[in-house]
Amino acid sequence: MHVVEFQKAPTYEAPGHLKMSMRRLQGKEAGPTDSIWIGLSTIEPGGGATASASEAEKFYVLLEGSLVVKAGQGDGRTTVLLEPLDSCRIAPGEFRELRNESNEVCKVLLVMPQQKP
């Protein structure tokens, strides 16, 4: 078993992420993994992630607040509002944009595959 206490979970930064604090809960520098890593993002009002795509599949689970997610390819992008315990999958290569348009902080659990070196 590998336990990571939240207060000791390593923080990290990612390009294009604004008004966000991010912690790795498992995997990468937070500990060993064979397949995935898990992070927690706290997004301030007006914050989010700019539109981008990656080769990694992503899963988001909204824990608190509300979050606008815009995703898709080309002109076929869809916008949804996630509420607590809603989740979404972003496919490899799919563009996604995250925005906290509320006046409250939101918290999002992120699950992604561990990239092999």
N, C-alpha and C positions, 0 to 999 in steps of 0.2 A: 504494500500500500504506500502511496505517496500523497501526503497531505500538504496543502498550501494554505496557510492562514491568510485571510483576505488582506489584513494590514501588512503582510509581508509579500504579497503578490507583486511581482515586478511591474513597474509602469513602462509604457512604451509610447512612441509617437509614430504616426503614419502620415505620409504626404497627403495633402488635400483634406485633412480632417480638421475642422474648426470648432472651437469652443467645446472640446471633448477631452475627457480624461479617460485613459485606457489602461487596463491591467490584464496581465496574463494570469489566468487562474490555473491552467494546466498546460503542459507542453512547452516547447521552445525553452527559453531561459527559466521557466517556472518548474521544469522537471521533465522526466523521461516520458516518451510517448512512442508508440509504434505507428500511429495512423493519423491522429487529429491533435489540434490544439484548441483551447477554449479561452475566450477573453470576455471581459465585461467593459462596456463603454458607457460612461455617464455623459449625456449630451445636454448642454445648457440650452435655454431658450435661444433660438436663432442659430444654433450650431448644427453641425452635420458633416457629411462627407460629399465632396464634389463628385460630379458624374465621372465615372471611370469604369473600366472593365479589367479583369484579370483572368488568368488561366485557371485559377482555383475556384472550385465550388464553395459557396458560402451559405451558411444557415444563420438566420437572425431570429431570436426569440425576444419579444418585448416583455420586460419584467415590470416596468413602471412607466406611467405617463402615456404619451401618444407619439407616434413617429410616422411621418410621411415618407414612403418609399416609392421612388420612380425607377422602373426597370424595364428592360427590353432591348431590342435591336432596332437601329435606324428610326424610322417614323413610327414604328409599332411599339412605342413605350407606353406602359400602363402605370398609373399612379394609384396607390392604395394608402389608406390610413390604418396603421397597426395600433391595436389597443392591447392592454395587458394580457399576456399569454398567447397572443396571436404570433404566428411565425411565418417566415417565408424562406424560400430557397432561391438563390441567385446562381444560375448555371455558369459554367466556365465560359468566358468570352462575352457574357451578357453585361451590358452597361447597367450601373445602379447609382442612384443618388439618394442620400438620406438627409432629411431635414426635420428638426424639431421646431414646428411652427406654433407650439403652445407657449404658455407663460410658466410652465413647470418643467423641471428637470425630467429627463427620461433615462431609463437604464435598459440596455440591450445586451443580451448574451449572444456572443458570436462563436460559431463552431466552424473550423476550417481544416482541410487536410494538412498534415505535416508535409512540407515540401522536402523531398530527398536532396541531399547535397550533391 
